[in-house]
Amino acid sequence: ALKMLESGVVQKIIDGTSVLGMVMMGVLAANYIKVSAALQWTLNEQQFTLQSLFDKILPGILPFAFVFGTYYYFQKNGFKVRQAMAGIIVIAFVLGIVGIL
């Protein structure tokens, strides 16, 4: 057991399980966070929606952007959950009023 600790095998196992954990968190975020754009416009009598364009380019980009933006906020400003929740609510409210979300 001591040889395994000294050889670094245990650290490689820990690193591998950390990566697996991060992948699982990404899968959970992609499945449970639902963000869609409601913006629509008509061009030459054809209806376009922003969400359908996002889905054609990269499906799931809005939930990914939401999670990444929240992660970036926490990295930049520290783990301030109340401020993050207030910011998310204000941004969602404003984007909802404007008609983007």
Summary of the structure (lengths in Angstrom):
residues: 101
radius of gyration: 20.2
end to end distance: 55.1
largest distance: 73.0
contacts: 202
relative contact order: 0.10
helix: 72%
strand: 8%
